[in-house]
């Protein structure tokens, strides 16, 4: 009986710790810090994961008098189910969105070979050497910004970085899709804290 009692006590303690961690992450993810950014940046960094970032990044490029757009290169094919022949790679879609906003594609610099995660993006940006780029504004989503800031601030020291997200997203408490994103971000944040480069533990290179 004593063994069972101790085991139950241990399980209870672990459960409380896990609940506290999940609650903390959920709060941080759903309540990102207030955006503070400057009037000018050498480059706008657009992370992969949501085409809306390309639209937002294009607007910021113009308003912040930036020299370049640094675009994460993700080779994943985006399937067009109506016409498979028109399927393109993720980064190619982003470039087309940027170009549609009257931005010269010669001012777009791709970074990375095939970024499959935020961790990959941070490493690729860290390794990107640009003489005239010192201060960058990184564009992502509201519920991704906590993990993005954590990873980039831990990995990238080459640039002065600020972060931007579009605050027009639907409230996660009334949106099933946003709720799923929150759960995903909580899980990925835990995996990052435990494994750092957790892609290797999921079978990716």
Secondary structure, DSSP 8 states (H G I E B T S, - for coil): -HHHHHHHHHHHHHHHHHHHHHHHHHHHHHS-------S--SEEEE-SS-THHHHHHHHHHHHTT-SEEEEE----EE--SS-GGG-EEHHHHHHHHHHHTT--GGGEEEESSS--SHHHHHHHHHT---TT--EEEEEE-TTTHHHHHHHHHHH--SSEEEEEE-TTS--GGG-HHHHHHHHHHHHHHHHHHHHSSGGGGGT--
